[in-house]
Amino acid sequence: MDYFGYRNNILYAEDVNILNIIKKIKTPFYLYSKKTILHHYGQIRDAFKDIQTLICFSIKSNSNPAIMKTLRKAGSGFDIGEDM
């Protein structure tokens, strides 16, 4: 599940009209949904709930501090790679 969808032919991220964001921020830009990130993290966490494990997010894939903070609060670890 993700929290992006159209309402009356207007794209929304969660409950935010994307057109309102475009008016304030120059394009191109990256837009993430906190609810989507947490939903997918929860699915992975729940899939491994019967074994002791640490789910880690690869910082190489996306080093956005807000995403890392969100995942850290949800219990995620981080893979920083060998070359760091």
C-alpha positions as CSV (number, residue, x, y, z in Angstrom):
1,M,0.0,0.0,0.0
2,D,1.1,3.5,-0.6
3,Y,-0.4,6.8,0.3
4,F,-0.3,8.4,-3.2
5,G,-3.4,8.7,-5.2
6,Y,-5.6,10.8,-7.4
7,R,-8.7,12.6,-6.2
8,N,-10.6,14.5,-9.0
9,N,-7.6,14.0,-11.3
10,I,-5.3,15.7,-8.8
11,L,-2.4,13.8,-7.3
12,Y,-2.2,13.6,-3.5
13,A,0.5,12.4,-1.2
14,E,-1.3,11.3,1.9
15,D,-3.7,14.2,2.3
16,V,-1.6,16.9,0.6
17,N,-2.4,18.2,-2.8
18,I,0.8,17.9,-4.9
19,L,-0.1,21.1,-6.8
20,N,0.1,23.1,-3.6
21,I,3.7,21.7,-3.1
22,I,4.7,22.5,-6.7
23,K,3.6,26.1,-6.1
24,K,6.0,26.5,-3.2
25,I,8.9,24.3,-4.3
26,K,10.7,24.5,-7.6
27,T,10.7,21.3,-9.6
28,P,12.2,18.8,-9.9
29,F,12.1,17.5,-6.3
30,Y,11.7,14.3,-4.4
31,L,8.5,13.7,-2.5
32,Y,8.2,10.9,0.1
33,S,5.3,9.7,2.1
34,K,6.1,9.0,5.8
35,K,3.0,6.8,6.0
36,T,4.1,4.7,3.0
37,I,7.7,4.3,4.4
38,L,6.4,3.2,7.8
39,H,3.8,0.9,6.2
40,H,6.4,-1.0,4.1
41,Y,8.9,-1.1,7.0
42,G,6.1,-2.6,9.2
43,Q,5.4,-5.3,6.6
44,I,9.0,-6.3,6.6
45,R,9.2,-6.2,10.4
46,D,6.1,-8.3,10.7
47,A,7.3,-10.8,8.2
48,F,10.3,-11.6,10.4
49,K,8.5,-11.2,13.8
50,D,9.1,-14.9,14.7
51,I,12.9,-14.6,14.6
52,Q,15.4,-12.3,16.3
53,T,16.6,-9.9,13.6
54,L,17.6,-6.4,13.0
55,I,16.1,-4.8,9.8
56,C,18.6,-2.3,8.4
57,F,18.0,0.4,5.8
58,S,20.8,1.0,3.3
59,I,22.0,4.5,3.6
60,K,23.6,4.2,0.1
61,S,20.1,3.9,-1.3
62,N,18.9,7.2,0.2
63,S,20.7,9.3,2.7
64,N,17.8,11.7,3.4
65,P,18.0,12.6,7.1
66,A,14.3,12.8,7.5
67,I,13.8,9.3,6.2
68,M,16.6,7.9,8.4
69,K,15.1,9.6,11.4
70,T,11.6,8.2,10.6
71,L,13.1,4.6,10.2
72,R,15.2,5.0,13.3
73,K,12.2,5.9,15.4
74,A,10.4,2.8,14.0
75,G,13.3,0.5,15.1
76,S,15.3,0.2,12.0
77,G,19.1,-0.2,12.0
78,F,21.3,1.1,9.2
79,D,23.7,-0.4,6.7
80,I,26.4,2.1,6.1
81,G,28.5,-0.1,3.8
82,E,32.1,-1.2,4.0
83,D,33.6,1.8,2.2
84,M,32.4,4.4,4.7
